């Protein structure tokens, strides 16, 4: 099961940290062990480390309206999204 690291900017880090959406949308597609991070030098830059059972399923999900809606709800700026896969 690969571990991935994701980072992106958000409108409001406090709102993003408190949001239940990550577990709601990622749980059903087999994403587990989600850990959140905030850049201490730039509080609107945040990140996640998580375990992904099926990268194809995650990649397909990220193209859906449900993913776009979750990012909008969380205040994610999608143009800043970077996904790194553990090597």
C-alpha positions in Angstrom: 0.0 0.0 0.0 1.7 3.2 -1.1 2.0 6.2 1.2 1.4 9.5 -0.5 2.2 13.1 0.4 -0.1 15.9 -0.8 0.4 19.6 -0.4 -1.6 22.6 -1.5 -2.8 26.0 -0.4 -6.1 26.7 1.3 -8.1 29.8 2.0 -8.4 29.1 5.8 -6.2 26.5 7.5 -8.3 26.4 10.6 -11.4 25.5 8.5 -9.4 22.9 6.5 -8.0 21.3 9.7 -11.5 21.0 11.3 -13.2 19.7 8.2 -14.6 16.1 8.2 -14.6 15.9 4.4 -11.2 14.1 4.1 -12.5 11.0 5.9 -15.9 11.2 4.3 -14.6 11.2 0.7 -11.3 9.3 1.0 -12.5 6.5 3.4 -14.9 4.8 1.0 -12.1 4.5 -1.6 -9.6 2.9 0.7 -7.5 5.8 1.9 -6.4 5.4 5.5 -4.1 6.8 8.1 -4.6 10.4 7.1 -2.3 12.9 8.9 -2.5 16.7 8.4 0.2 19.3 8.4 0.5 23.1 8.3 3.5 25.0 7.1 4.7 27.1 10.1 6.1 29.8 7.7 3.0 30.1 5.5 -0.2 29.1 7.4 -2.3 28.7 4.2 0.0 26.0 2.9 -1.1 22.6 4.2 -0.4 19.0 3.6 -1.5 15.4 4.1 0.3 12.1 4.4 -2.0 9.1 3.8 -2.0 5.4 2.8 -3.7 4.6 -0.4 -4.9 1.1 -1.2 -5.5 1.7 -4.9 -3.8 4.7 -6.7 -6.0 4.2 -9.8 -9.1 4.5 -7.7 -7.7 7.7 -6.0 -6.7 9.2 -9.4 -10.1 8.5 -10.9 -11.9 9.9 -7.8 -9.8 13.1 -8.0 -11.4 13.8 -11.4 -15.0 13.7 -10.1 -17.4 16.4 -9.1 -17.4 14.9 -5.6 -13.7 15.6 -5.3 -14.1 19.1 -6.7 -17.0 19.8 -4.2 -14.9 18.5 -1.3 -12.0 20.7 -2.2 -14.3 23.7 -2.6 -15.9 23.0 0.8 -12.4 22.7 2.4 -11.2 25.9 0.7 -8.5 24.1 -1.3 -6.9 26.0 -4.1 -6.8 23.2 -6.7 -4.2 24.8 -8.9 -1.7 24.4 -6.1 -2.3 20.7 -5.5 0.8 18.5 -5.7 0.8 14.7 -5.0 4.0 12.8 -4.3 4.2 9.0 -4.1 6.5 7.3 -1.7 9.4 5.7 -3.7 
